[in-house]
């Protein structure tokens, strides 16, 4: 199995000491759990790529400010090698997350408070115009919510997507207007979270029946359930009792049995389940590193990997299928890892 990690390369990145070298392509051998580096591709702060399996294509943006001309880059996978295909300069600042929505690539720009959309209809974006949608507002926390901060693009279907905005404590819904042939933000479908939550990432489960939203600033999870055309908050769960928190990643296994969350202040990975419309803690373990910015489960559902940004490691955990519990197996040195993306067929 192949996967890539993005890594922080710049001194002004969120890493305590950025020593990354861009994109790293690994082979994962599950027995015993072992990782082998096969390629490094230099990019500046490559963050949360999207893998398009139909085209065997990896798309990734550089998380740098607009004055540094961040690029959106495309690579084709040729056996065990990423081959550069094309690039496009993005107008936004700190493009931190990319997703494919129908025939469009959508990028969340954290620092410029906007969302970029690039036509990908023919499998290429070279020479295309970039359409920008600006978020205007701020939140409760003056240090972290002084402006809007789109943090993720979550694809609902080929014509719509969600954007958690950390700065505005909102989940925004975008839908494609077929007559105008463009996306529009649906104000009536905005999900408002409590002040100071800082929604970072979210999950959609059971064919969009549930939304689980991760609040970075207080380390809190929120469970929403679909009722008609809207979502009702059913439950919330505070991960930490301490005043400070820095929740990072939220994922589920492909069968959606359990939810796993990484939290950077405590260097923990939480295992959670949904029962009777409530979020219930199952287990908590240490990530065996420092600052677990991302976690990811391999396509076989047998292994969970944690990208530990400030210990410069990836740690491998086996997943016990009977109860979803994690067991530490292996550590590998990786400079300032940000994210993990599996290149599955």
Buried (B, 14 or more C-beta within 10 A) or exposed (E): BBBBBBBBBBEEBBBBEBEBBBBBBBEBEBEEBBBEEBBBBEBBBBBBBBBBEEBBBBBBBBBBBBEEEBBBBBBBBEEEEBEEBBBBEBBBBBBBBBBBBBEBBBBBBBBBBBBBBBBBEEEBBEEBEBBBBEBEEBBBBEEBBEBBBBBBBBBBEEBBBBBBBBBBBBBBBBBBEEEEEEBEBEEEBBBEBEEBBBBBBBBBBEEEEBBBBBBBBBBBBBBBBBEEEEBEBBBBBEBBEEEEBBBBBBBBBEEBEBBBBBBBBBBBBBBBBBEEEEBEEBBBBEBBBBBBBBBBBBEEBBBBBBBBBBBBBBBBBBBEEEEBBBEBBBBBEBBBBBBBBBBEE
